[in-house]
Amino acid sequence: MRRLFVITMACLMAACAQQPQVQLYSGAPQPQSKVLTVVVPGELEIRSINGQPYSAANAAYSLDDKQLLLQPGAYQIQAFYKNGFDIAGGISHEVVRGRTAIFNIEGKAGDLWRLEFDRPNNLAEAKKFEDEFTAWAVNTRTGERQQAQAGNRNVSALAALMGSREVAPQATTVAPLGTASGAATQPVVLSPAPAQAAALPHNDATLTTLQQMWNLLTPESRSAFLKWAQQ
């Protein structure tokens, strides 16, 4: 009985160690020797692939790395750092959303690329990613390394609150750049996001709400907000 328990626990641990996989090509599942695999660290969140948002790529797996399974070909992946930090021994919590990085990857069947960046040691180092986020992609088979381009800054939570609440439908598959069914025939050039239509009316109640929110902010948060507002 004890031997059976040990074997069972070993199998469970091995299963937990496997990286979650997200299939982003159409059709039946293919062996990894026939697809392009991109490993995304758990601290990175995918914003878009080939210019289109793909929520399936951000399936919730805690901070586990995940594997994006794609058709062989060229892809432009926009991703940003997102992680939470405890403050004052866990009394409060702050989530850091870094600047977007643009990874340009072209892979063959069986290739495994990995998105990489220098891990921060603390909250202060992570917050630097809001202004500058250095990242790259590595082909683990050939050793080829592609430096990521700098993308846009992330929109603040307050701006998101005041923006449109409509959610556009998102696809669950993506084709390589340059293909007939691909999202684009050329790599997507990142441009500033269009201004969102205000969802809150301009009246005294709105002003009072914003004033109350301002009063709840810490001095550091107020400084960060003013810095963002001046951009």
Secondary structure in CASP SS format (residue, H / E / C, confidence):
PFRMAT SS
TARGET T0000
AUTHOR 0000-0000-0000
METHOD secondary structure of the structure
MODEL  1
M C 1.00
R H 1.00
R H 1.00
L H 1.00
F H 1.00
V H 1.00
I H 1.00
T H 1.00
M H 1.00
A H 1.00
C H 1.00
L H 1.00
M H 1.00
A H 1.00
A H 1.00
C H 1.00
A H 1.00
Q C 1.00
Q C 1.00
P C 1.00
Q E 1.00
V E 1.00
Q E 1.00
L C 1.00
Y C 1.00
S C 1.00
G C 1.00
A C 1.00
P C 1.00
Q C 1.00
P C 1.00
Q H 1.00
S H 1.00
K H 1.00
V C 1.00
L E 1.00
T E 1.00
V E 1.00
V E 1.00
V E 1.00
P C 1.00
G C 1.00
E C 1.00
L E 1.00
E E 1.00
I E 1.00
R E 1.00
S E 1.00
I E 1.00
N C 1.00
G C 1.00
Q E 1.00
P C 1.00
Y C 1.00
S H 1.00
A H 1.00
A H 1.00
N H 1.00
A C 1.00
A C 1.00
Y C 1.00
S C 1.00
L C 1.00
D C 1.00
D C 1.00
K E 1.00
Q E 1.00
L E 1.00
L E 1.00
L E 1.00
Q C 1.00
P C 1.00
G E 1.00
A E 1.00
Y E 1.00
Q E 1.00
I E 1.00
Q E 1.00
A E 1.00
F E 1.00
Y E 1.00
K E 1.00
N E 1.00
G E 1.00
F E 1.00
D E 1.00
I E 1.00
A C 1.00
G C 1.00
G C 1.00
I C 1.00
S E 1.00
H E 1.00
E E 1.00
V E 1.00
V E 1.00
R E 1.00
G E 1.00
R E 1.00
T E 1.00
A E 1.00
I E 1.00
F E 1.00
N E 1.00
I E 1.00
E E 1.00
G E 1.00
K C 1.00
A C 1.00
G C 1.00
D C 1.00
L E 1.00
W E 1.00
R E 1.00
L E 1.00
E E 1.00
F E 1.00
D C 1.00
R C 1.00
P C 1.00
N C 1.00
N C 1.00
L H 1.00
A H 1.00
E H 1.00
A H 1.00
K H 1.00
K H 1.00
F H 1.00
E H 1.00
D C 1.00
E C 1.00
F C 1.00
T C 1.00
A E 1.00
W E 1.00
A E 1.00
V E 1.00
N E 1.00
T C 1.00
R C 1.00
T C 1.00
G C 1.00
E C 1.00
R E 1.00
Q E 1.00
Q E 1.00
A C 1.00
Q E 1.00
A E 1.00
G C 1.00
N C 1.00
R C 1.00
N C 1.00
V C 1.00
S C 1.00
A H 1.00
L H 1.00
A H 1.00
A H 1.00
L H 1.00
M H 1.00
G C 1.00
S C 1.00
R C 1.00
E C 1.00
V C 1.00
A C 1.00
P C 1.00
Q C 1.00
A C 1.00
T C 1.00
T C 1.00
V C 1.00
A C 1.00
P C 1.00
L C 1.00
G C 1.00
T C 1.00
A C 1.00
S C 1.00
G C 1.00
A C 1.00
A C 1.00
T C 1.00
Q C 1.00
P C 1.00
V C 1.00
V C 1.00
L C 1.00
S C 1.00
P C 1.00
A C 1.00
P C 1.00
A C 1.00
Q C 1.00
A C 1.00
A C 1.00
A C 1.00
L C 1.00
P C 1.00
H C 1.00
N C 1.00
D H 1.00
A H 1.00
T H 1.00
L H 1.00
T H 1.00
T H 1.00
L H 1.00
Q H 1.00
Q H 1.00
M H 1.00
W H 1.00
N H 1.00
L H 1.00
L C 1.00
T C 1.00
P H 1.00
E H 1.00
S H 1.00
R H 1.00
S H 1.00
A H 1.00
F H 1.00
L H 1.00
K H 1.00
W H 1.00
A H 1.00
Q C 1.00
Q C 1.00
END
